[in-house]
Amino acid sequence: QVQLVESGGGLVQPGGSLRLSCAASRSISDVRRVGWYRQAQGKQRELVAAIGSGGTTTYDDSVKGRFTISRDNAKNTMYLQMNSLKPEDTAVYYCNLLSEWYSNYWGKGTLVNVSS
């Protein structure tokens, strides 16, 4: 079993920045994909950003140019740098790991609230 623990969420004003972190209980260097999803109240969970095994990144159109996903394999940690935050970015953010064997793991989530 793999544990993923998110941190870094909180309350931020529109236009502000936050950096989310997700620490994994195992190495992430050989996994197929790591990513961040979010779920706003009353809506379905959606992909925000992901990094594939080859390093290719994917972003939802709504966050392109504002969010940056990265990973530190030495620390078994992935990050989501969020800049120019908007109220519509308010959601619970979840990190996700797809293992070499196509097993899917989720963190418990961290709340990001963008409000003045």
C-alpha positions in Angstrom: 0.0 0.0 0.0 1.2 3.5 -0.8 0.5 6.5 1.3 0.3 10.0 -0.1 0.1 13.0 2.2 -0.7 16.4 0.8 0.1 19.7 2.5 0.2 23.4 1.7 -3.4 24.2 1.2 -5.2 27.1 2.9 -6.9 30.4 2.4 -5.4 32.9 -0.1 -6.6 36.0 -1.7 -7.3 36.2 -5.5 -4.1 36.8 -7.3 -2.1 35.1 -4.6 0.1 31.9 -4.7 0.3 28.6 -2.9 2.5 25.6 -3.3 1.1 22.2 -2.6 3.3 19.2 -1.7 2.6 15.5 -1.8 4.9 13.1 0.0 4.8 9.5 -1.0 5.7 6.5 1.2 7.7 4.9 -1.7 9.9 5.9 -4.5 8.2 7.8 -7.3 11.0 7.6 -9.8 9.7 4.6 -11.7 5.9 5.2 -11.5 3.8 5.7 -14.6 2.4 9.0 -13.6 2.0 11.4 -10.8 -0.6 14.1 -10.8 -2.9 16.6 -9.0 -6.7 16.5 -9.2 -9.3 18.8 -7.7 -12.9 18.6 -6.7 -15.0 21.7 -6.1 -18.2 21.5 -4.1 -21.0 19.9 -6.1 -18.7 19.0 -9.0 -16.8 16.0 -10.2 -13.1 15.5 -9.5 -11.0 16.7 -12.4 -7.4 16.5 -13.5 -5.4 19.6 -12.9 -1.9 18.6 -13.9 0.2 15.4 -14.3 3.7 14.2 -15.1 4.2 11.0 -17.1 7.1 8.6 -16.8 9.0 10.3 -19.5 8.6 13.7 -17.9 5.8 14.9 -20.2 3.5 17.3 -18.4 -0.2 17.8 -18.9 -2.3 20.7 -17.7 -6.0 21.5 -17.7 -6.7 24.5 -20.0 -8.0 26.4 -17.0 -4.6 26.4 -15.2 -2.2 26.6 -18.1 0.3 29.4 -17.6 -0.6 29.7 -13.9 0.1 26.3 -12.3 3.3 24.2 -12.5 3.7 20.6 -11.6 7.1 19.2 -10.6 8.6 16.3 -8.8 11.7 15.6 -6.6 12.5 11.9 -6.9 15.1 12.1 -4.2 12.5 13.2 -1.7 9.6 11.1 -3.1 7.6 14.3 -3.3 5.6 16.0 -6.0 4.6 19.7 -6.0 2.0 22.0 -7.5 2.9 25.6 -7.7 -0.2 27.7 -8.1 0.1 31.4 -9.1 -2.5 34.0 -10.0 -5.1 32.1 -8.1 -8.8 32.7 -8.9 -11.9 32.1 -6.8 -12.8 29.3 -9.3 -9.7 27.5 -8.2 -11.3 26.8 -4.8 -11.5 23.1 -4.3 -10.1 20.1 -2.4 -6.8 19.1 -4.2 -5.8 15.5 -4.3 -2.5 14.0 -5.4 -2.5 10.8 -7.4 0.0 8.1 -8.2 -0.3 5.5 -10.9 2.2 2.8 -10.2 4.3 0.6 -12.6 1.6 -2.0 -12.2 -1.3 0.4 -12.9 -2.4 0.6 -9.3 -4.0 3.9 -8.5 -3.4 5.7 -5.2 -4.9 8.9 -3.8 -4.1 11.2 -0.9 -6.8 12.4 1.4 -6.8 15.9 0.0 -6.0 19.5 1.0 -8.4 22.4 0.8 -7.5 25.5 -1.2 -9.9 28.4 -0.6 -9.4 31.5 -2.8 -11.4 34.3 -1.4 -11.1 38.0 -0.4 
